[in-house]
Amino acid sequence: MEEELAQASAIYDLVVTFLINYSFQIVGAILIFVAGIVIASKVSNWLFKFCQSKGLDVTLSKFIANVVKLLFILMVGIIALGNLGISVTPFVAAIGALSLGAGLALQGLLSNYGAGLNIILTRPFVVGDTVLVQGVSGIVQDITLSTTILVDEDDVRITIPNRHIVGEIIHNSGAMSLVETHFVIRSNSNIQGVLDDSLQAVQALEGLGNDTRALFGVSQLSGLGVEITGRIWVPTAQYFYFKYAINQSLQDRLKQTGVELATPAQTIRLQQD
C-alpha cells in the first residue's frame, strides 16, 4: 500500500512539475495553432474571392485557395511544435516512410488525385460545361481532386472518378446540347418556304430567341418525299423541354401553313383469273 501511494505521489509530482515547466509552452502552442487555422481560413476565403474577381475558373480558384490554406496550416503546425521544443525532423522522416507505404496501398486513390490535378490545371472542361465521357453525359457541377460530378437533365448526380476521365476522348459542348429533329414532306411542297417557316417557329419559342444556333435543310431525297432535318442548340439543363417544344411548334406551323407530311403509300392490284 505504501509503495502504491509513493508511486502515485511520484506521478503527481511529475505531472505538476511538467505543467509548471511547460504549461506556458503548451498554451502558447495551442493558441498559435488555433489562431493559425482561423487566419488560414480567412486567407483562403479572401484568395478565392480574389481569384473569382479576376475571372479565374471556380475549380482552379478553389484549388489555389485550398492549397494555400493547407500550406499555411502546415507551417503553423511546425511553428507550434517548435514552441514546445519538439524537433520536426523525425516527423518528416516518418511521414516519408509512411508515404511510401500509403502510396503502394492507395494507388487507385492517388491516381484519382493525380488525374484531378491534371484536370484542374489543364481545364479540358469547367463547371457549367456539358461533357460526354465514357458514354456518360451531363453538366459539370463540381470538380474535386478525386472525382468529377455531373448532373443530367433528370437532375441525377453522376460521380466519375477522375482517373476514368484523363486520357479518354471528351466531348465538350459548353452549356448547350444539340437537338435534332426530322420530318418528311411531299416533294411538290415549297421547300424553301418550309425551311424558313421552321426556323421562324423555333426562334419564336420563349427562351431561345433570334440568336439561337439553329439550322434547317434538306437531308435526304427519297421516293416517299423530301426529308427535312433541323439542328438546334438548346440549354442542356432544359434539353427535353425544348426538344418537345420544338417538335410541337414545328407541327403547329406546318399545320398552319397547310404543308402535309408525306405518308407511306402502297398500291394494291387485284388480278382475277
Buried (B, 14 or more C-beta within 10 A) or exposed (E): EEEEEEEEEEEEEEEEEEEEEBEEBBEBBEEBBEEBBEBBBEBBEEBBEEBBEEEBBBBBBBBBBBEBBEEBBEEBBBBBBEBEEBEEEEEEEEEEEEEEEEEEEEEEBBBBBBBBBBBBEEEBBBBBBBBBBEEEBBBBBBBBBBBBBBBBBEEEEBEBBBBBBBEEEBEEBEEBBEBEBEBBBEEEBEBEEBBEBBBEBBBEBEEBEEEBEBEBEBBEEEEBBBBBBBBBBBBBBBBEEBBEBBBEBBEEBBEEBEBEBBEEEEEEEEEEE
